[in-house]
């Protein structure tokens, strides 16, 4: 048998290399298509094709190392008790598909999870019949931001933010009309967030109470650097005068 010359060997080697490369690309493409199909099947089953209404305990005590991207919106959800409680999710829940606008029960929905930020939380459908806003974010000690928050209008939410010690940004987007909102554990709440709250206290109610962190107010309205004397500032006193129909308790 005659030996192959160097040119022939080079040609054969290159063809084999290309064939191997093409095979790898085809395999990867097929793998990715299979993965997407598997994800679609998972969400279709998990969310009943977007029609699921009860998400109680569904993702409780799970771990998400990549963005939480459900195929369908949560727009039909009515119950979301302990849905993400104890979940290891970090900042992977920042999605507009978490639509709770029809939900009447958000009891402990995010309880003691390590969620860092949330995009939009609408609790206006939560009802007293289900104690719907109880402990929704309680002990979310990593929670720093809720970009859009629509507070409950039909149920107490005095312990909704219990233990949220890192919360800085809470942008209120609708009127606060019920008694007892308690943010006394939110010692890092920003001035913009505090003013968002004060701006949205309903003018059609009187004698209701809201509790804010004294530390947060003193820092946000501080007159002298390091003095933590904000509650004595003219700016804060002006807010108290404007919202005099509410009881603003600093704790």
C-alpha positions, 0 to 999 in steps of 0.5 A: 500500500502506498503511503499518503503524501503530506498534502493528502493527509492535510486534506483528510485531517481538515475534512475530519475536523470540519465534520467533527465541528459540524457534528458538535454544532448540530448536537448543541443546536439539538440540545438547546432545542430540547432544553427549550422544549423541556422548559416549555413543557415544565411551565405549561404543566406548572402553570396549566397553560397560564390558567392556574389560579392557586400557587400556594406553596408551589416554589416553597424552599426551592433554589433558583440560580438563574433568572426566574422566567415563567412562560406565562404571567401570574395574572390569574393567580388568586392564592399565593400563600407561601409561594416563594417562602424560604426560597433561595432566589437572590435577585432572580425574581425581578420580572414583570410576570409576577402579577398578583393584581387578582390575588386575594391571599398573599399570606407569607408569599415571600416569607424568609426568602433571600429575595433582593429586589422585586419589580411590581407587587400589586396587593390591592385585591388582598382581602381581610377574609383571607388575612391576605397581606399577613407576613407577605415579606416577613423576615426577607432580610435581604430585600432591598427594593420593590420598584412598584408597590400597590398597597392593600385596600381591604385588609390590615398589613401591619406585619407585611414588612416585619424584619425587612431590615435591608429595605431601602427602596419602596416606591408606593404607586397607589393610595394608602387607605387602611390602618397599621402599615408598619415599616419600623423594622426598615431602618434603611428606608430612603428619603425618596421612599419615605416621601413616597409613603407620605405622598400617598396617605389617603386624604379621605381618612383620619385617625389612622396610624402608620409606623416608620423607623425612627432611625430611617427618618432621622437619617433621611432628614438629618440636619447635622451630619452624624447627628441623626436629628432628622425628626426635628428638621423643618422638612420632616415637621412640614410633612407631619403638618401636611399629613396631620389627619394621620398618626405618624409613629416613629419607632 
